[in-house]
Amino acid sequence: MSQFRSAHAAAESWRDAVASCIRELESKPAGSNLGFVYVTDAFADDLDAIVTMLRERTGVADWVGTVGIGICANGIEYHSLPAISVLVGEVPGDGFRIFGTVRGNLGSFEQANAGWIEKTGSRFAIVHGDPRNSKVPALIERLAEEINDGFVVGGLTSSRGAYAQVAGGVTEGGLSGVLFAPEVAVATTLTQGCAPFGAMHEVTECERNVLIELDGKPALDVFFDEIGEELARDIERAANFIGAALPVAGSDRRDFLVRNLVGADRDRKLLAIGERVEKGRQVQFCRRDPESAERDLRTMLGELKERLPGAPGGAVYYSCLGRGAHMFGPESRELKIIREELGNIPLAGFFCNGEISHNRLYGYTGVLTVFL
């Protein structure tokens, strides 16, 4: 079983925040050799110095992490404050491997890591991606294939400043993270933040990300029929809390990708969404719903507990920027629900520009991974 210890702090000075975390980490597992670090974007420019100080003062050499407009700890969220959340743990020496930034294709990644993946049979990775790189979704899918058709989890950096990532050193611009061997036992799960409504529709005509016809009818007419006359009069307002849900084929629980509505043409009755689609694809509309989001979160945590052999040694949590205080209200309610259900386990994470689970990029979800 992997053992972890977490720490978090908010302070005007990054040095004060790191010093506070280091004091909390004095009781870390004796063999701690891997650390996760997440900082709010107030400290984005200081991330290299933060990692250097953590490495020197804790003795933990290998770190991964990134920047978030908000970050997560056990039972608490930090939004728009200068803050740090860290998680350190003891992982078998050859049980993990950090990889640096992949920006365009996996050529350099394969050259550096294929031998280790083959030797260990690695099928799991925790990654951080740069939302400015349009190739990241394809890189996520390819990475999952490369690790024996395995599982990739993580999130896209969110920042009002630098989009820094940590993968050994500080980097940016693509996908980076850490691979794990099967001897590092984990369990991972996802919770949705949107509730589908209305009928399931077939895309019968489209162009790239523009829905032209649904079920043989003008797409915008179908959309207006489902959201009602009042919202149809103000489509910009509707787009603030209604999206398109694209079902994931073969999912073991009702799974869907939520994509934003990005435009409408009333004259030609077209509806554009934030994802390319093809004819024959299924689509349903969904709304951001705090009550259903909390219900799904608790259901997810309950199902996870049934799968676990005992209390987790530690956890990382990646939640959408649209969740947290925006969906669950103030006072860190989302993270408090996790603590209520799983107990006082070491946890770190951040609020993302997109969440990664299995081999794809999600929105308005929470992705939880626990180390066993």
C-alpha positions in Angstrom: 0.0 0.0 0.0 1.3 3.5 -0.9 1.3 5.9 2.0 1.0 9.7 1.5 0.9 12.9 3.5 -0.6 16.2 2.3 -0.2 19.9 3.2 -1.7 23.2 2.1 -1.3 26.8 3.0 -2.3 30.3 1.9 0.1 33.2 2.3 1.1 36.4 0.5 4.6 35.2 0.2 5.3 31.9 -1.6 8.2 31.3 0.8 5.8 31.5 3.8 3.3 29.2 2.1 6.0 26.6 1.3 7.5 26.8 4.8 4.1 26.2 6.3 3.6 23.1 4.0 7.1 21.8 4.9 6.2 21.9 8.6 3.1 19.9 7.9 5.1 17.4 6.0 7.5 16.6 8.8 5.5 13.4 9.5 5.6 12.3 5.9 6.3 8.6 5.2 10.0 7.9 5.7 10.6 6.7 2.2 8.7 9.5 0.4 9.9 9.8 -3.1 7.1 11.4 -5.2 5.4 14.7 -4.8 2.4 16.5 -6.4 2.3 20.3 -6.2 -0.5 22.6 -7.2 -0.4 26.4 -6.8 -2.9 29.1 -7.5 -2.0 31.4 -10.4 -0.8 34.1 -8.0 2.3 31.9 -7.5 2.6 30.8 -11.2 5.7 32.8 -11.8 7.3 31.4 -8.7 6.7 27.7 -9.4 10.3 26.9 -10.2 11.5 28.4 -7.0 8.7 26.6 -5.1 9.6 23.2 -6.5 13.3 23.8 -5.7 12.6 24.7 -2.1 10.2 21.7 -1.7 12.9 19.4 -3.2 15.6 20.7 -0.9 13.7 20.9 2.3 11.7 17.6 2.0 14.3 15.4 0.3 11.6 14.3 -2.2 13.4 14.6 -5.6 10.6 13.9 -8.1 7.6 16.3 -8.4 4.7 16.7 -10.8 2.0 19.4 -10.8 0.6 22.6 -12.3 -1.2 25.9 -11.8 -4.9 26.4 -11.2 -7.1 29.4 -10.7 -8.3 27.3 -7.8 -6.6 24.4 -6.0 -7.9 21.5 -3.8 -6.8 20.1 -0.4 -8.6 17.8 2.1 -11.9 19.5 2.8 -10.8 22.9 1.5 -10.6 24.9 -1.7 -8.5 27.9 -2.4 -9.9 30.3 -5.1 -8.2 33.5 -6.2 -5.8 33.4 -3.2 -2.0 32.9 -3.2 -1.9 29.3 -2.0 -0.2 25.9 -2.4 -1.4 22.3 -2.0 1.0 19.4 -1.9 0.9 15.6 -1.6 4.0 13.5 -1.0 4.2 9.7 -0.7 6.2 6.6 -0.8 5.9 4.7 -4.1 8.0 1.6 -5.1 11.3 2.9 -6.6 10.7 1.5 -10.1 6.9 2.0 -9.7 6.7 5.4 -11.4 8.4 7.4 -14.2 8.1 11.1 -14.8 7.9 12.3 -18.5 8.5 15.8 -19.7 6.3 17.8 -22.1 5.0 16.2 -25.2 3.8 18.9 -27.6 3.1 17.6 -31.1 3.4 13.8 -31.2 4.6 10.9 -29.0 7.8 10.2 -30.9 10.2 11.5 -28.2 8.0 10.0 -25.5 8.1 6.6 -27.1 11.9 6.8 -27.5 12.4 7.7 -23.9 9.7 5.5 -22.2 8.8 2.5 -24.4 11.3 0.2 -22.7 10.1 1.0 -19.2 6.5 0.7 -20.2 7.2 -2.7 -21.8 9.2 -3.9 -18.8 6.7 -2.8 -16.1 3.4 -3.3 -18.1 2.4 0.3 -17.2 -1.3 1.0 -17.8 -1.9 4.2 -15.8 -0.7 7.8 -15.9 -1.5 11.1 -14.2 -1.0 14.1 -16.5 -1.4 17.8 -16.9 -2.1 19.5 -20.2 -1.8 23.0 -21.7 -5.2 24.1 -22.9 -3.6 26.4 -25.5 -2.3 23.4 -27.4 -5.0 22.1 -29.7 -3.2 18.7 -30.1 -3.6 17.8 -26.4 -6.9 15.9 -26.8 -5.3 13.7 -29.5 -2.2 13.3 -27.3 -4.3 12.1 -24.4 -5.9 9.4 -26.6 -2.5 8.3 -28.0 -0.9 8.2 -24.6 -3.6 5.8 -23.4 -2.9 3.6 -26.4 0.8 3.7 -25.7 0.4 2.5 -22.1 -1.1 -0.8 -23.2 -4.6 0.7 -23.9 -4.6 1.9 -20.3 -6.0 4.8 -18.3 -5.0 8.5 -18.2 -6.3 10.9 -15.7 -5.5 14.6 -14.9 -6.5 18.0 -15.9 -5.7 21.1 -18.1 -3.9 24.0 -16.5 -6.0 27.0 -15.6 -4.4 30.4 -15.1 -4.7 34.1 -15.6 -0.9 34.2 -15.9 1.7 31.6 -16.7 0.6 28.1 -17.7 3.4 26.3 -16.0 3.5 22.5 -15.3 5.9 20.5 -13.2 7.4 17.3 -14.6 10.7 17.0 -12.8 11.5 20.6 -13.7 9.1 23.3 -14.7 7.7 23.2 -18.3 4.7 24.2 -20.4 3.1 23.9 -23.8 1.8 20.3 -24.0 1.2 17.2 -22.0 3.4 16.0 -19.1 3.1 13.9 -16.0 3.9 10.6 -14.4 3.5 6.9 -15.5 2.8 4.2 -12.9 3.6 0.5 -12.9 0.8 -2.0 -11.9 2.4 -2.5 -8.5 1.1 1.0 -7.6 -2.5 0.2 -6.8 -5.0 2.9 -7.7 -8.7 3.3 -8.2 -10.2 6.2 -10.2 -13.7 7.4 -11.0 -15.5 10.4 -12.5 -18.6 12.4 -11.5 -20.7 14.5 -13.8 -21.8 18.1 -13.1 -24.6 18.3 -15.7 -28.0 16.5 -16.0 -29.3 15.5 -19.4 -32.9 16.5 -20.3 -35.3 15.9 -23.2 -34.9 13.3 -25.9 -31.7 11.7 -27.4 -31.3 13.0 -30.9 -29.4 11.8 -34.0 -27.2 14.2 -35.9 -28.6 13.9 -39.4 -26.6 16.8 -41.0 -23.6 18.7 -39.7 -20.4 20.4 -40.7 -17.4 20.2 -38.4 -18.8 21.5 -35.0 -22.1 22.9 -36.5 -25.3 21.0 -36.0 -27.5 21.6 -39.1 -30.2 18.9 -38.6 -31.2 16.7 -35.6 -33.6 13.9 -36.4 -34.1 15.4 -39.9 -35.2 18.8 -38.4 -33.4 22.1 -38.2 -31.1 21.8 -35.2 -32.0 25.2 -33.7 -35.7 24.4 -33.9 -35.1 21.2 -32.0 -33.0 23.0 -29.4 -35.7 25.7 -28.9 -38.4 23.2 -28.6 -36.6 21.5 -25.7 -35.5 24.6 -23.7 -38.8 26.4 -24.0 -39.9 29.8 -25.3 -38.5 31.9 -22.5 -34.9 30.7 -22.9 -35.2 30.6 -26.7 -35.7 34.4 -26.6 -32.2 34.8 -24.9 -29.9 32.2 -26.3 -26.8 33.8 -24.8 -28.4 33.4 -21.3 -29.3 29.8 -22.1 -25.7 29.0 -23.1 -24.5 30.0 -19.6 -26.1 26.9 -18.1 -27.1 24.6 -21.0 -24.8 22.4 -23.1 -24.6 19.5 -25.4 -24.1 16.0 -24.0 -22.4 13.5 -26.3 -22.8 9.9 -25.0 -19.6 7.8 -24.6 -20.1 4.5 -26.3 -19.4 1.4 -24.2 -19.2 3.2 -20.9 -19.9 1.1 -17.8 -21.9 3.9 -16.2 -24.0 6.4 -18.1 -21.2 8.6 -19.3 -21.2 11.6 -21.6 -19.0 14.4 -22.7 -20.4 17.9 -22.1 -19.5 20.6 -24.6 -20.5 24.2 -24.5 -22.8 25.9 -27.0 -20.6 28.3 -28.9 -22.9 29.9 -31.4 -26.3 30.0 -33.2 -27.6 31.2 -36.5 -31.3 32.1 -36.2 -31.7 32.7 -39.9 -30.3 29.4 -41.0 -31.3 27.6 -37.8 -27.9 26.3 -37.0 -26.4 25.5 -33.6 -22.6 25.3 -33.0 -21.1 23.3 -30.1 -17.5 23.0 -28.8 -16.8 19.6 -30.4 -16.6 18.3 -34.0 -19.4 15.8 -34.7 -20.2 13.4 -37.5 -23.5 12.3 -39.0 -25.1 9.5 -36.9 -23.7 10.8 -33.6 -26.1 10.9 -30.7 -26.6 14.2 -28.8 -28.7 15.3 -25.9 -29.0 18.6 -24.2 -28.1 19.0 -20.6 -28.2 21.7 -17.9 -25.8 22.5 -15.1 -27.6 21.5 -12.0 -26.1 21.8 -8.5 -28.6 19.3 -7.0 -27.9 16.6 -9.5 -24.2 17.3 -9.3 -24.1 16.7 -5.6 -26.2 13.6 -5.9 -23.9 12.2 -8.6 -20.8 13.1 -6.5 -22.2 11.2 -3.5 -23.2 8.3 -5.7 -19.8 8.1 -7.2 -18.1 8.2 -3.8 -20.4 5.5 -2.5 -19.6 3.3 -5.4 -15.9 3.9 -5.0 -16.0 3.0 -1.3 -17.5 -0.4 -2.2 -14.6 -1.1 -4.6 -11.9 -0.2 -2.0 -10.2 -2.8 0.2 -9.7 -0.3 2.9 -8.9 3.4 3.6 -7.0 5.1 0.7 -3.4 6.1 1.4 -3.8 9.4 -0.5 -5.8 11.0 -3.4 -5.7 13.5 -6.2 -8.8 15.3 -7.4 -9.3 17.3 -10.6 -12.5 19.4 -10.8 -13.8 21.7 -13.4 -13.5 25.5 -13.0 -17.3 25.6 -13.4 -17.8 23.4 -10.3 -16.4 24.3 -6.9 -17.9 27.5 -5.5 -19.8 28.1 -8.8 -21.8 24.9 -8.5 -21.6 23.8 -4.9 -21.6 27.1 -3.2 -19.1 28.7 -0.9 -17.1 27.3 2.0 -15.4 24.4 0.0 -18.6 22.3 -0.1 -17.4 20.1 -3.0 -14.2 19.0 -1.1 -16.0 18.7 2.2 -18.4 16.2 0.6 -15.4 14.1 -0.5 -14.0 14.3 3.1 -17.5 13.3 4.5 -17.6 10.2 2.4 -14.0 9.1 2.3 -12.7 10.4 5.6 -9.7 12.6 6.4 -7.3 11.2 3.7 -4.3 13.1 2.3 -5.5 14.9 -0.9 -4.3 17.5 -3.4 -5.5 18.8 -6.7 -6.8 21.7 -8.7 -9.6 23.3 -10.7 -9.1 22.6 -14.4 -9.8 24.0 -17.8 -10.8 20.5 -18.7 -10.7 17.1 -16.9 -9.0 14.0 -18.2 -10.3 10.5 -17.6 -9.5 7.2 -19.4 -8.6 8.5 -22.9 -10.6 11.7 -23.3 -11.2 15.2 -22.2 -14.3 16.1 -20.2 -15.9 19.3 -19.0 -17.9 20.1 -15.8 -16.7 16.8 -14.2 -14.7 15.8 -11.2 -12.0 13.1 -11.5 -10.9 11.4 -8.3 -8.0 9.0 -8.1 -7.0 7.2 -4.8 -3.8 5.4 -4.0 -4.4 2.1 -2.2 
